Amino acid sequence: MLFTPGPHPVEECAVHLAAATGGAPGALVTELLADPAALHQRIRRAVVDRAPDIGALIAVDQFEEVFTLCRDREERDAFVALLIAATRRRPAGPGWYSASAPTSTATACRTPGWSKRCATRRSRSDR
């Protein structure tokens, strides 16, 4: 799934996720904001028919837009939390899909200096 976050990164994520999974974007926004694990779960459901060792990729181009265009701090924090939660391995069990095929994220920043700022932001949110 490839997208540019724009001023509303959770909404953009939901629109692209809906296109990939057939869901309704509005309902997905609500679901994603309510539970950071929802992105991971939705993507895993979408790829359940693949071989168990094939994961998924979330590619966010111009990631700096999360900080330069999104004015809502709660939405910014929620979006970063979604990406982090989507990449964490989880044990197989009730409510979770295979731990063997993780979701990966790739972020690209086009504005000089933002890659370092975004990496610093992520390391702070992991604490």
N, C-alpha and C positions, 0 to 999 in steps of 0.2 A: 504494500500500500504506500503510494507516494503522494505527498501533498505539501503545500506551503501553508503555514499556520494563519497568516493574516491577523486581523485585529481580534478575531474570536477563534482561537486555536482548538478549543473543545468542539465547537460547532463544525469547523472544517474537518476535524478528525471524524466526527459523527457522519458527515455527509459522505466522505470517502469510504468509511466503514459500511455505511448503508448500501452504497453502490456495490461493494464487494460481497455483502452478505444478504442483501435483499430486505434489510430492515428499514424502518422509518427513521429518518434523521432526527426529528423532534423527540421521539421517544428515546433514541440513543443518547442524545445530549443529557436528558434527565438521568438515564441509567449510568452514564459515564461520570457525571458529577456526583452521584450518590455513592459510587463504589469504585475506587481506583483499580480494583482487580477486574472490573467489567470488560475493559479493553482486551486484556489477556484472554479472558474466557470466551469472548465473542470471536476473536481471531482463531483460537484453538478449535472452536466449533466449526468455523469456516474451512479449516484444513484437515478435519478429522478423517477424511477419505484418503489422505496422502499416506505415504509410508511413514511409520512412526519416528523415523530419524530425520525427517524433513521439517524444518521449522518455518517460521514466517518472518518477514522483514517489514518494519515500519520505517519508511524513509521520510524525514522531515527536511525539506529544502528551505533555505533561508530561515533557519531556526532563530536567528536573532530577532525576527519579527515578534516572537513571543514576548520579548522585552521592549521592543521599540514601538510596536503597533498596538499591542494588547494593553489597554489602560486599566483593566480590572485585575487587581493583584490576586484575588481569590481564583479567578479563572486561570491566570498564569500558573499559580501554584498547583491547581488541580490538573492542568495539562502536563506539567512536569511530573507530578505524582503518577499520572496514568502511564507515561512512558517508562518510568522507573519500575512500576508494578508489573508492566507487561514483560519486562526483561528478566524478572526474578524467577528462578526455577522454583517450582513447587512440588511437593511430594504427590505422587499419584494417590488418589483416594476420593472419598465422596466430595462431589462438587468441583473436582479438579480433573484436568485432562493429563495426558502423558507428561511426565517430567523429562522424558528423553528428547523431546523436540521443542526447544525453547523459542520464544519470540525474540528477535534481535531488533535493535533500533540503530539507525544511522542518521546523524544530523549533519547538515552542511550550513556553514555561515559564509555569506558573501562579503560582509562588511568587515574590514580589517580590525582585529582586536577582539571581536565578539566570541570567537571560539574559546579563548582563554576565559573570558567572563562567564560564558555558559558552563564551562567545565567547573569553574569555581562554584557556581550556583548549584550544580548537581552534587558536588562533594559536600556542600553544606546541607543539602536536603537528605542525604544518606545518613546523617548523624541521628 
